[in-house]
Amino acid sequence: MSNTLHTLDLPLKKINSGKVREMFEVDEDTLLIVTTDRLSAFDVILPDPIPNKGKVLNLMSLFWFGFFGETVKNALIEDHVAGDLPALAGLSDEEKLDLTGRSVLMKKAEVFPVECIVRGYLAGSGYKDYMKTGAVCGHKLPEGMQKAQKLPQPIFTPSTKATEGHDENISVEQAAEIIGEENAKKLEELSLKIYTQAADYAFDKGIIIADTKFEFGLLDGEIVLIDEVLTPDSSRFWPADQVEAGQEPPSFDKQIVRNFLEESGWDKTPPGPKLPEDVLAMTSHAYVTIFSRIAGPEIAEAILK
């Protein structure tokens, strides 16, 4: 499969190479963030890129930034193709092409070292936690709930933000110890607000957002979104008309890859296994499909062709 980007080097200072994103310093206040087509599962970067994945993640985040507008602040400076930006004018045509559709300029912010997770349905590690304890990350739930069942109300379940290895679920009280009680309370309120508004919008499009995670930072004393928002990498998207409590729903996210890996016998330690062509194609199709459903087919077709 062609037209993918797995790794990237530019004549700029690279300050971080994450599971999916490459981060470069443009100047003392500005970051260039490039979303590759890498995919990580169980905190391991897999060797095969997913076609169109990086562009979908980048463009979906930009859609949601626009959707929330000024009601939810973010650190975005510029969402344009990098070739037109004076600060990046020295890049080659090939480098500019690599950035097209998958790059943004962001203001540097002081990052909160916690992941802000909101769960609206019983799924993933939350379901496993519930089966063991009757609770999800300390939130006691009614007895007898089933996989994929809607929770009585969305819950905030933060986790640590690990630079290596696995993130760990923590309580709101533990989050408060890390970032301060006032910040923890604000992040919980903001996360639940964003999730609820997005979930209502998506449901009108026939999509359930089962859960999602956000990352925030402080910029000029204000809390702002600093990373991808409501994408297939950070969220579970289900077709609303195919969700049945007790059953694993079909998904428009990387659950397709997780399911394959769970059945493959892989021990979830590096290196990750190669993915079959049909799994790559199914995952790419799922990412493009959910972008089309959320943002509109005209937008998706125009920028992904």
C-alpha positions as CSV (number, residue, x, y, z in Angstrom):
1,M,0.0,0.0,0.0
2,S,1.4,3.4,-1.0
3,N,1.0,7.0,0.0
4,T,1.8,6.4,3.6
5,L,4.1,8.0,6.1
6,H,5.7,5.9,8.8
7,T,8.7,8.0,9.9
8,L,9.8,11.6,9.2
9,D,12.9,13.7,9.6
10,L,13.0,17.4,8.7
11,P,15.8,20.1,8.9
12,L,14.2,21.2,12.2
13,K,14.9,20.3,15.8
14,K,12.8,17.2,16.6
15,I,11.8,17.3,20.2
16,N,9.7,14.2,20.4
17,S,8.8,11.2,18.3
18,G,5.7,9.6,19.8
19,K,3.6,6.6,19.0
20,V,2.0,8.4,16.1
21,R,3.2,12.0,16.0
22,E,6.5,13.7,15.2
23,M,7.0,17.0,17.0
24,F,9.5,19.7,15.8
25,E,10.4,23.0,17.2
26,V,9.9,25.9,14.9
27,D,10.8,28.6,17.4
28,E,10.8,29.1,21.1
29,D,7.0,29.4,21.2
30,T,5.9,27.2,18.3
31,L,5.7,23.5,17.5
32,L,5.1,21.7,14.2
33,I,3.2,18.5,14.9
34,V,3.0,16.0,12.1
35,T,0.6,13.0,12.3
36,T,2.1,9.9,10.7
37,D,0.3,6.8,9.6
38,R,1.9,4.7,12.4
39,L,-0.5,2.7,14.6
40,S,0.2,1.6,18.1
41,A,-1.7,-1.1,19.9
42,F,-1.3,-2.2,23.5
43,D,1.4,0.6,23.7
44,V,3.5,-1.0,20.9
45,I,4.2,0.8,17.6
46,L,3.3,-1.7,14.8
47,P,5.6,-1.9,11.7
48,D,2.9,-1.3,9.1
49,P,1.4,2.2,8.4
50,I,-2.3,2.5,7.8
51,P,-3.1,4.4,4.6
52,N,-4.8,7.8,5.2
53,K,-4.7,7.3,9.0
54,G,-2.6,10.3,9.8
55,K,-4.6,12.7,7.6
56,V,-7.8,11.4,9.1
57,L,-6.6,12.0,12.7
58,N,-5.3,15.5,11.9
59,L,-8.3,16.6,9.9
60,M,-10.8,15.1,12.4
61,S,-9.1,17.0,15.2
62,L,-9.3,20.2,13.1
63,F,-13.0,19.5,12.5
64,W,-13.7,19.2,16.3
65,F,-11.6,22.3,17.1
66,G,-13.8,24.2,14.7
67,F,-17.0,22.5,16.1
68,F,-16.2,23.8,19.6
69,G,-14.8,27.1,18.5
70,E,-14.2,29.6,21.3
71,T,-16.2,27.6,23.9
72,V,-13.3,25.2,24.3
73,K,-9.9,26.8,23.8
74,N,-7.0,25.1,22.0
75,A,-3.4,25.7,21.2
76,L,-3.8,25.7,17.4
77,I,-2.0,28.4,15.5
78,E,-2.2,27.2,11.9
79,D,-3.8,24.3,10.1
80,H,-2.6,25.2,6.7
81,V,-0.3,23.2,4.4
82,A,3.2,23.9,5.7
83,G,4.5,25.0,2.4
84,D,2.8,28.4,2.7
85,L,4.2,29.1,6.1
86,P,7.2,31.5,6.2
87,A,8.8,29.7,9.1
88,L,9.0,26.5,7.1
89,A,9.8,28.0,3.7
90,G,13.2,26.2,3.6
91,L,11.6,22.8,3.3
92,S,11.9,20.8,0.0
93,D,8.9,20.1,-2.2
94,E,9.0,16.5,-1.1
95,E,9.1,17.5,2.6
96,K,6.2,19.9,2.1
97,L,4.2,17.1,0.4
98,D,4.8,14.8,3.4
99,L,3.3,17.5,5.6
100,T,0.2,18.1,3.4
101,G,-3.0,17.4,5.3
102,R,-1.2,16.0,8.3
103,S,0.5,18.9,10.0
104,V,-0.4,21.8,12.3
105,L,1.4,24.5,14.1
106,M,0.6,24.7,17.8
107,K,1.6,27.1,20.6
108,K,3.8,25.5,23.2
109,A,1.8,24.8,26.4
110,E,2.6,23.4,29.8
111,V,1.2,19.9,29.5
112,F,-0.8,18.3,32.3
113,P,0.7,14.9,32.9
114,V,-2.6,13.1,32.9
115,E,-4.8,11.6,30.2
116,C,-8.5,12.8,30.6
117,I,-10.6,9.8,29.7
118,V,-14.4,9.9,29.5
119,R,-16.5,6.7,29.2
120,G,-20.1,6.6,28.2
121,Y,-20.4,2.9,27.5
122,L,-19.0,-0.2,29.1
123,A,-16.1,-1.3,26.9
124,G,-12.4,-2.1,26.7
125,S,-10.4,-2.0,30.0
126,G,-13.4,-0.5,31.7
127,Y,-15.5,-3.6,31.0
128,K,-12.6,-5.8,32.3
129,D,-12.4,-3.7,35.4
130,Y,-16.2,-3.9,35.9
131,M,-16.2,-7.7,35.6
132,K,-13.5,-8.0,38.3
133,T,-14.7,-5.3,40.7
134,G,-18.2,-4.1,39.8
135,A,-16.7,-0.7,39.2
136,V,-14.8,1.2,36.5
137,C,-11.8,3.1,37.9
138,G,-13.4,3.5,41.2
139,H,-16.9,4.4,39.9
140,K,-19.3,1.9,41.3
141,L,-21.8,0.7,38.6
142,P,-25.1,-1.2,38.9
143,E,-24.9,-4.9,39.0
144,G,-25.6,-7.0,35.9
145,M,-24.4,-4.6,33.3
146,Q,-23.2,-6.0,30.0
147,K,-20.5,-5.2,27.5
148,A,-21.4,-2.3,25.2
149,Q,-24.2,-1.2,27.6
150,K,-24.7,2.6,28.1
151,L,-23.6,3.8,31.5
152,P,-26.1,5.6,33.7
153,Q,-24.1,8.7,33.0
154,P,-20.7,9.4,31.5
155,I,-17.8,9.0,33.9
156,F,-14.4,10.7,34.1
157,T,-11.5,8.1,34.5
158,P,-8.1,9.8,34.3
159,S,-4.9,7.9,33.7
160,T,-1.2,8.6,34.0
161,K,0.6,9.8,30.9
162,A,3.5,7.5,30.5
163,T,6.4,8.4,28.2
164,E,7.3,4.7,28.0
165,G,5.3,1.6,28.7
166,H,1.6,1.6,29.7
167,D,-0.6,4.4,31.1
168,E,-2.1,3.5,34.4
169,N,-5.7,4.2,35.4
170,I,-5.9,6.5,38.5
171,S,-8.7,8.0,40.6
172,V,-9.7,11.6,40.4
173,E,-8.2,12.0,43.9
174,Q,-4.9,10.7,42.6
175,A,-5.1,13.0,39.6
176,A,-5.6,15.9,42.0
177,E,-2.4,14.9,43.9
178,I,-0.5,15.2,40.6
179,I,-2.0,18.4,39.1
180,G,-3.8,20.0,42.0
181,E,-7.4,19.8,43.1
182,E,-8.6,22.8,41.2
183,N,-7.0,21.7,38.0
184,A,-8.4,18.2,38.3
185,K,-11.9,19.5,38.9
186,K,-11.7,21.8,35.9
187,L,-10.4,19.0,33.7
188,E,-13.1,16.7,34.8
189,E,-15.8,19.3,34.1
190,L,-14.3,20.3,30.7
191,S,-13.8,16.6,29.6
192,L,-17.4,15.7,30.4
193,K,-18.7,18.8,28.7
194,I,-16.7,18.1,25.5
195,Y,-17.7,14.4,25.4
196,T,-21.4,15.1,26.0
197,Q,-21.7,17.7,23.3
198,A,-19.7,15.6,20.8
199,A,-21.6,12.4,21.6
200,D,-24.9,14.2,21.0
201,Y,-23.7,15.5,17.7
202,A,-22.4,12.1,16.6
203,F,-25.5,10.3,17.7
204,D,-27.5,12.5,15.3
205,K,-25.1,11.2,12.6
206,G,-25.9,7.6,13.6
207,I,-22.6,7.2,15.6
208,I,-22.0,6.3,19.2
209,I,-18.9,7.6,20.8
210,A,-18.4,4.9,23.5
211,D,-15.4,6.6,25.1
212,T,-12.6,9.0,24.4
213,K,-9.5,10.7,25.9
214,F,-8.3,14.2,25.9
215,E,-5.0,16.0,26.6
216,F,-4.9,19.5,28.1
217,G,-2.3,22.0,28.9
218,L,-1.9,25.5,30.3
219,L,-1.4,28.4,27.9
220,D,-1.2,31.9,29.3
221,G,-3.0,30.7,32.4
222,E,-5.9,29.1,30.5
223,I,-6.6,25.4,30.1
224,V,-6.5,24.4,26.4
225,L,-6.8,21.3,24.3
226,I,-3.3,20.4,23.0
227,D,-3.6,17.1,21.1
228,E,-5.9,15.1,18.9
229,V,-9.6,15.3,19.7
230,L,-12.3,12.7,19.2
231,T,-10.4,10.7,16.6
232,P,-10.5,6.9,15.8
233,D,-7.1,6.6,17.7
234,S,-8.4,8.3,20.8
235,S,-12.0,7.1,20.8
236,R,-14.3,4.2,20.2
237,F,-16.8,4.9,17.4
238,W,-19.8,2.4,17.0
239,P,-22.6,2.4,14.4
240,A,-25.6,3.3,16.6
241,D,-28.0,0.9,14.8
242,Q,-25.7,-2.1,15.4
243,V,-25.0,-1.9,19.1
244,E,-26.4,-4.6,21.2
245,A,-25.7,-5.0,24.9
246,G,-23.6,-8.1,25.6
247,Q,-22.1,-8.2,22.1
248,E,-18.8,-6.7,20.7
249,P,-20.0,-3.9,18.4
250,P,-18.5,-3.3,15.0
251,S,-16.2,-0.3,15.1
252,F,-14.8,2.6,13.1
253,D,-11.5,2.7,15.0
254,K,-8.4,0.7,15.7
255,Q,-10.4,-2.0,17.6
256,I,-10.1,-3.9,14.2
257,V,-6.4,-4.2,14.8
258,R,-6.8,-4.9,18.5
259,N,-9.1,-7.8,17.7
260,F,-6.7,-9.3,15.2
261,L,-3.8,-9.0,17.6
262,E,-5.8,-10.5,20.5
263,E,-6.5,-13.6,18.3
264,S,-2.9,-13.8,16.8
265,G,-1.2,-15.2,19.9
266,W,1.2,-12.1,20.1
267,D,2.4,-11.6,23.7
268,K,2.0,-7.8,23.4
269,T,5.6,-7.0,23.8
270,P,7.8,-5.3,21.1
271,P,8.3,-5.8,18.3
272,G,4.7,-5.9,17.1
273,P,3.7,-8.3,14.3
274,K,3.1,-7.4,10.7
275,L,-0.5,-6.9,9.8
276,P,-2.2,-8.7,6.9
277,E,-3.2,-6.6,3.9
278,D,-6.9,-7.2,4.6
279,V,-6.5,-5.9,8.2
280,L,-4.7,-2.8,6.9
281,A,-7.4,-2.2,4.3
282,M,-10.3,-2.7,6.7
283,T,-8.7,-0.3,9.2
284,S,-8.0,2.4,6.7
285,H,-11.6,2.1,5.4
286,A,-12.9,2.4,8.9
287,Y,-10.9,5.6,9.6
288,V,-12.0,7.2,6.4
289,T,-15.6,6.1,6.9
290,I,-15.9,7.6,10.4
291,F,-14.3,10.9,9.2
292,S,-16.9,11.0,6.4
293,R,-19.8,10.3,8.7
294,I,-18.7,12.9,11.2
295,A,-17.4,15.7,9.0
296,G,-19.5,15.0,5.9
297,P,-18.7,13.0,2.8
298,E,-18.0,16.1,0.7
299,I,-15.3,17.2,3.0
300,A,-13.7,13.8,3.3
301,E,-13.7,13.2,-0.5
302,A,-12.2,16.6,-1.2
303,I,-9.3,16.3,1.1
304,L,-8.5,12.6,1.1
305,K,-8.5,12.0,-2.7
